[in-house]
């Protein structure tokens, strides 16, 4: 699998969707998130900040470089 292949789309950036986004991002995947809520990007960033602090302590392996997060305006 190449870097270009490691892309995931998440529909819904609430607590669960943002948690999945953080998990993928911190494991080197690029993530596209769609959520119609105007506050979704802020909520996703808050979950991601928490994950950046906690995930490294939950594993004994070095995490890969973080993926790229894209906030999408439409599902398409």
N, CA, C and O atoms as a GROMACS GRO file, in nm:
protein
  304
    1UNK      N    1   0.085  -0.117   0.000
    1UNK     CA    2   0.000   0.000   0.000
    1UNK      C    3   0.090   0.124   0.000
    1UNK      O    4   0.181   0.136   0.082
    2UNK      N    5   0.064   0.215  -0.092
    2UNK     CA    6   0.142   0.338  -0.098
    2UNK      C    7   0.076   0.446  -0.013
    2UNK      O    8  -0.037   0.430   0.032
    3UNK      N    9   0.149   0.554   0.007
    3UNK     CA   10   0.097   0.667   0.084
    3UNK      C   11  -0.033   0.718   0.023
    3UNK      O   12  -0.127   0.754   0.095
    4UNK      N   13  -0.039   0.719  -0.108
    4UNK     CA   14  -0.158   0.768  -0.178
    4UNK      C   15  -0.279   0.680  -0.152
    4UNK      O   16  -0.392   0.729  -0.151
    5UNK      N   17  -0.258   0.552  -0.130
    5UNK     CA   18  -0.367   0.458  -0.105
    5UNK      C   19  -0.424   0.468   0.036
    5UNK      O   20  -0.535   0.421   0.060
    6UNK      N   21  -0.352   0.526   0.126
    6UNK     CA   22  -0.394   0.530   0.266
    6UNK      C   23  -0.484   0.651   0.292
    6UNK      O   24  -0.444   0.747   0.357
    7UNK      N   25  -0.607   0.642   0.238
    7UNK     CA   26  -0.705   0.750   0.252
    7UNK      C   27  -0.835   0.690   0.303
    7UNK      O   28  -0.878   0.584   0.257
    8UNK      N   29  -0.896   0.758   0.397
    8UNK     CA   30  -1.025   0.715   0.451
    8UNK      C   31  -1.118   0.836   0.453
    8UNK      O   32  -1.076   0.948   0.480
    9UNK      N   33  -1.246   0.812   0.424
    9UNK     CA   34  -1.348   0.916   0.432
    9UNK      C   35  -1.439   0.884   0.550
    9UNK      O   36  -1.479   0.770   0.570
   10UNK      N   37  -1.472   0.987   0.626
   10UNK     CA   38  -1.558   0.970   0.742
   10UNK      C   39  -1.676   1.065   0.728
   10UNK      O   40  -1.657   1.186   0.711
   11UNK      N   41  -1.796   1.011   0.736
   11UNK     CA   42  -1.917   1.092   0.729
   11UNK      C   43  -1.966   1.107   0.872
   11UNK      O   44  -2.013   1.012   0.935
   12UNK      N   45  -1.955   1.229   0.921
   12UNK     CA   46  -1.994   1.258   1.059
   12UNK      C   47  -1.871   1.285   1.143
   12UNK      O   48  -1.789   1.196   1.164
   13UNK      N   49  -1.858   1.406   1.191
   13UNK     CA   50  -1.742   1.443   1.270
   13UNK      C   51  -1.776   1.470   1.415
   13UNK      O   52  -1.715   1.556   1.479
   14UNK      N   53  -1.872   1.396   1.467
   14UNK     CA   54  -1.904   1.407   1.610
   14UNK      C   55  -1.798   1.335   1.691
   14UNK      O   56  -1.687   1.313   1.643
   15UNK      N   57  -1.830   1.298   1.811
   15UNK     CA   58  -1.732   1.235   1.899
   15UNK      C   59  -1.679   1.105   1.839
   15UNK      O   60  -1.558   1.081   1.840
   16UNK      N   61  -1.766   1.022   1.787
   16UNK     CA   62  -1.721   0.893   1.732
   16UNK      C   63  -1.646   0.913   1.602
   16UNK      O   64  -1.538   0.857   1.584
   17UNK      N   65  -1.702   0.993   1.510
   17UNK     CA   66  -1.634   1.017   1.382
   17UNK      C   67  -1.499   1.083   1.402
   17UNK      O   68  -1.401   1.047   1.336
   18UNK      N   69  -1.492   1.181   1.492
   18UNK     CA   70  -1.365   1.249   1.519
   18UNK      C   71  -1.266   1.154   1.584
   18UNK      O   72  -1.145   1.164   1.559
   19UNK      N   73  -1.314   1.063   1.666
   19UNK     CA   74  -1.226   0.964   1.727
   19UNK      C   75  -1.165   0.872   1.623
   19UNK      O   76  -1.046   0.841   1.628
   20UNK      N   77  -1.248   0.827   1.527
   20UNK     CA   78  -1.196   0.744   1.418
   20UNK      C   79  -1.096   0.824   1.334
   20UNK      O   80  -0.991   0.773   1.296
   21UNK      N   81  -1.130   0.950   1.307
   21UNK     CA   82  -1.039   1.035   1.229
   21UNK      C   83  -0.904   1.046   1.298
   21UNK      O   84  -0.800   1.033   1.233
   22UNK      N   85  -0.904   1.070   1.428
   22UNK     CA   86  -0.780   1.082   1.503
   22UNK      C   87  -0.700   0.952   1.497
   22UNK      O   88  -0.578   0.954   1.478
   23UNK      N   89  -0.767   0.841   1.514
   23UNK     CA   90  -0.698   0.711   1.512
   23UNK      C   91  -0.630   0.687   1.377
   23UNK      O   92  -0.514   0.645   1.372
   24UNK      N   93  -0.702   0.714   1.268
   24UNK     CA   94  -0.642   0.697   1.136
   24UNK      C   95  -0.529   0.796   1.113
   24UNK      O   96  -0.421   0.758   1.067
   25UNK      N   97  -0.552   0.924   1.144
   25UNK     CA   98  -0.450   1.027   1.123
   25UNK      C   99  -0.320   0.994   1.196
   25UNK      O  100  -0.212   1.004   1.139
   26UNK      N  101  -0.332   0.956   1.321
   26UNK     CA  102  -0.213   0.929   1.401
   26UNK      C  103  -0.145   0.799   1.361
   26UNK      O  104  -0.034   0.770   1.408
   27UNK      N  105  -0.210   0.722   1.276
   27UNK     CA  106  -0.147   0.601   1.223
   27UNK      C  107  -0.106   0.619   1.077
   27UNK      O  108  -0.083   0.522   1.005
   28UNK      N  109  -0.096   0.746   1.033
   28UNK     CA  110  -0.039   0.778   0.903
   28UNK      C  111  -0.135   0.784   0.786
   28UNK      O  112  -0.091   0.801   0.672
   29UNK      N  113  -0.265   0.771   0.810
   29UNK     CA  114  -0.363   0.776   0.702
   29UNK      C  115  -0.405   0.921   0.677
   29UNK      O  116  -0.409   1.002   0.770
   30UNK      N  117  -0.438   0.953   0.552
   30UNK     CA  118  -0.500   1.081   0.520
   30UNK      C  119  -0.650   1.063   0.539
   30UNK      O  120  -0.706   0.961   0.501
   31UNK      N  121  -0.714   1.164   0.598
   31UNK     CA  122  -0.855   1.152   0.635
   31UNK      C  123  -0.935   1.270   0.579
   31UNK      O  124  -0.895   1.385   0.593
   32UNK      N  125  -1.047   1.238   0.516
   32UNK     CA  126  -1.143   1.338   0.472
   32UNK      C  127  -1.267   1.323   0.559
   32UNK      O  128  -1.324   1.214   0.568
   33UNK      N  129  -1.308   1.432   0.622
   33UNK     CA  130  -1.424   1.429   0.713
   33UNK      C  131  -1.533   1.522   0.659
   33UNK      O  132  -1.506   1.637   0.624
   34UNK      N  133  -1.655   1.471   0.653
   34UNK     CA  134  -1.770   1.554   0.620
   34UNK      C  135  -1.864   1.558   0.739
   34UNK      O  136  -1.899   1.454   0.796
   35UNK      N  137  -1.904   1.679   0.776
   35UNK     CA  138  -2.007   1.698   0.877
   35UNK      C  139  -2.071   1.833   0.849
   35UNK      O  140  -2.000   1.933   0.842
   36UNK      N  141  -2.203   1.840   0.833
   36UNK     CA  142  -2.267   1.967   0.802
   36UNK      C  143  -2.268   2.069   0.918
   36UNK      O  144  -2.298   2.186   0.896
   37UNK      N  145  -2.237   2.025   1.036
   37UNK     CA  146  -2.234   2.114   1.153
   37UNK      C  147  -2.121   2.216   1.136
   37UNK      O  148  -2.006   2.178   1.110
   38UNK      N  149  -2.152   2.343   1.149
   38UNK     CA  150  -2.052   2.449   1.133
   38UNK      C  151  -1.940   2.439   1.236
   38UNK      O  152  -1.831   2.492   1.214
   39UNK      N  153  -1.965   2.373   1.347
   39UNK     CA  154  -1.863   2.360   1.452
   39UNK      C  155  -1.786   2.230   1.442
   39UNK      O  156  -1.703   2.201   1.529
   40UNK      N  157  -1.810   2.151   1.340
   40UNK     CA  158  -1.749   2.019   1.329
   40UNK      C  159  -1.597   2.024   1.324
   40UNK      O  160  -1.531   1.943   1.389
   41UNK      N  161  -1.541   2.117   1.249
   41UNK     CA  162  -1.395   2.125   1.239
   41UNK      C  163  -1.332   2.152   1.375
   41UNK      O  164  -1.230   2.092   1.410
   42UNK      N  165  -1.393   2.241   1.452
   42UNK     CA  166  -1.341   2.272   1.586
   42UNK      C  167  -1.351   2.150   1.678
   42UNK      O  168  -1.259   2.122   1.754
   43UNK      N  169  -1.463   2.079   1.670
   43UNK     CA  170  -1.480   1.959   1.752
   43UNK      C  171  -1.379   1.851   1.713
   43UNK      O  172  -1.321   1.786   1.800
   44UNK      N  173  -1.359   1.832   1.585
   44UNK     CA  174  -1.262   1.731   1.539
   44UNK      C  175  -1.122   1.767   1.587
   44UNK      O  176  -1.048   1.679   1.630
   45UNK      N  177  -1.086   1.894   1.579
   45UNK     CA  178  -0.953   1.936   1.626
   45UNK      C  179  -0.935   1.911   1.775
   45UNK      O  180  -0.827   1.870   1.819
   46UNK      N  181  -1.038   1.934   1.853
   46UNK     CA  182  -1.029   1.910   1.998
   46UNK      C  183  -1.005   1.762   2.027
   46UNK      O  184  -0.922   1.728   2.111
   47UNK      N  185  -1.078   1.674   1.958
   47UNK     CA  186  -1.058   1.530   1.977
   47UNK      C  187  -0.918   1.491   1.931
   47UNK      O  188  -0.852   1.410   1.997
   48UNK      N  189  -0.873   1.546   1.820
   48UNK     CA  190  -0.740   1.516   1.769
   48UNK      C  191  -0.630   1.560   1.866
   48UNK      O  192  -0.533   1.487   1.885
   49UNK      N  193  -0.645   1.677   1.925
   49UNK     CA  194  -0.546   1.723   2.023
   49UNK      C  195  -0.537   1.627   2.142
   49UNK      O  196  -0.428   1.596   2.189
   50UNK      N  197  -0.652   1.581   2.191
   50UNK     CA  198  -0.652   1.484   2.300
   50UNK      C  199  -0.585   1.354   2.260
   50UNK      O  200  -0.509   1.295   2.337
   51UNK      N  201  -0.613   1.308   2.138
   51UNK     CA  202  -0.554   1.184   2.089
   51UNK      C  203  -0.403   1.197   2.074
   51UNK      O  204  -0.329   1.103   2.104
   52UNK      N  205  -0.356   1.312   2.027
   52UNK     CA  206  -0.211   1.334   2.013
   52UNK      C  207  -0.140   1.320   2.147
   52UNK      O  208  -0.027   1.272   2.154
   53UNK      N  209  -0.207   1.362   2.253
   53UNK     CA  210  -0.147   1.352   2.387
   53UNK      C  211  -0.154   1.209   2.442
   53UNK      O  212  -0.061   1.164   2.509
   54UNK      N  213  -0.264   1.137   2.414
   54UNK     CA  214  -0.284   1.009   2.480
   54UNK      C  215  -0.242   0.886   2.400
   54UNK      O  216  -0.193   0.790   2.459
   55UNK      N  217  -0.259   0.885   2.270
   55UNK     CA  218  -0.232   0.764   2.191
   55UNK      C  219  -0.088   0.714   2.203
   55UNK      O  220  -0.068   0.593   2.214
   56UNK      N  221   0.013   0.801   2.201
   56UNK     CA  222   0.150   0.749   2.212
   56UNK      C  223   0.173   0.668   2.341
   56UNK      O  224   0.257   0.578   2.343
   57UNK      N  225   0.100   0.699   2.447
   57UNK     CA  226   0.116   0.627   2.573
   57UNK      C  227   0.045   0.493   2.575
   57UNK      O  228   0.064   0.414   2.668
   58UNK      N  229  -0.036   0.466   2.474
   58UNK     CA  230  -0.112   0.341   2.471
   58UNK      C  231  -0.044   0.232   2.390
   58UNK      O  232  -0.094   0.119   2.383
   59UNK      N  233   0.068   0.263   2.330
   59UNK     CA  234   0.139   0.165   2.249
   59UNK      C  235   0.288   0.172   2.276
   59UNK      O  236   0.339   0.276   2.318
   60UNK      N  237   0.357   0.064   2.251
   60UNK     CA  238   0.502   0.065   2.271
   60UNK      C  239   0.576   0.076   2.138
   60UNK      O  240   0.698   0.055   2.134
   61UNK      N  241   0.505   0.107   2.031
   61UNK     CA  242   0.569   0.127   1.901
   61UNK      C  243   0.564   0.274   1.863
   61UNK      O  244   0.477   0.348   1.908
   62UNK      N  245   0.659   0.314   1.780
   62UNK     CA  246   0.665   0.452   1.734
   62UNK      C  247   0.557   0.472   1.628
   62UNK      O  248   0.544   0.392   1.536
   63UNK      N  249   0.482   0.579   1.642
   63UNK     CA  250   0.377   0.608   1.545
   63UNK      C  251   0.440   0.664   1.417
   63UNK      O  252   0.542   0.732   1.423
   64UNK      N  253   0.379   0.636   1.302
   64UNK     CA  254   0.430   0.691   1.176
   64UNK      C  255   0.401   0.841   1.169
   64UNK      O  256   0.331   0.894   1.255
   65UNK      N  257   0.454   0.909   1.068
   65UNK     CA  258   0.418   1.050   1.052
   65UNK      C  259   0.266   1.065   1.037
   65UNK      O  260   0.201   0.983   0.973
   66UNK      N  261   0.214   1.168   1.096
   66UNK     CA  262   0.070   1.192   1.096
   66UNK      C  263   0.019   1.216   0.954
   66UNK      O  264   0.086   1.278   0.872
   67UNK      N  265  -0.101   1.165   0.927
   67UNK     CA  266  -0.165   1.188   0.798
   67UNK      C  267  -0.218   1.330   0.786
   67UNK      O  268  -0.199   1.412   0.875
   68UNK      N  269  -0.283   1.357   0.676
   68UNK     CA  270  -0.338   1.489   0.648
   68UNK      C  271  -0.489   1.487   0.666
   68UNK      O  272  -0.557   1.395   0.620
   69UNK      N  273  -0.542   1.588   0.734
   69UNK     CA  274  -0.685   1.600   0.760
   69UNK      C  275  -0.745   1.701   0.664
   69UNK      O  276  -0.695   1.813   0.649
   70UNK      N  277  -0.854   1.661   0.598
   70UNK     CA  278  -0.928   1.750   0.510
   70UNK      C  279  -1.073   1.757   0.558
   70UNK      O  280  -1.140   1.654   0.570
   71UNK      N  281  -1.121   1.877   0.585
   71UNK     CA  282  -1.261   1.898   0.620
   71UNK      C  283  -1.336   1.925   0.491
   71UNK      O  284  -1.304   2.020   0.420
   72UNK      N  285  -1.435   1.844   0.459
   72UNK     CA  286  -1.509   1.853   0.332
   72UNK      C  287  -1.642   1.925   0.351
   72UNK      O  288  -1.709   1.909   0.453
   73UNK      N  289  -1.679   2.007   0.251
   73UNK     CA  290  -1.805   2.080   0.256
   73UNK      C  291  -1.924   1.995   0.210
   73UNK      O  292  -2.038   2.025   0.244
   74UNK      N  293  -1.898   1.890   0.132
   74UNK     CA  294  -2.003   1.803   0.083
   74UNK      C  295  -1.959   1.658   0.098
   74UNK      O  296  -1.840   1.630   0.114
   75UNK      N  297  -2.053   1.567   0.092
   75UNK     CA  298  -2.019   1.424   0.097
   75UNK      C  299  -1.943   1.385  -0.031
   75UNK      O  300  -1.853   1.302  -0.026
   76UNK      N  301  -1.980   1.445  -0.142
   76UNK     CA  302  -1.914   1.414  -0.269
   76UNK      C  303  -1.766   1.446  -0.260
   76UNK      O  304  -1.693   1.426  -0.357
   0.00000   0.00000   0.00000
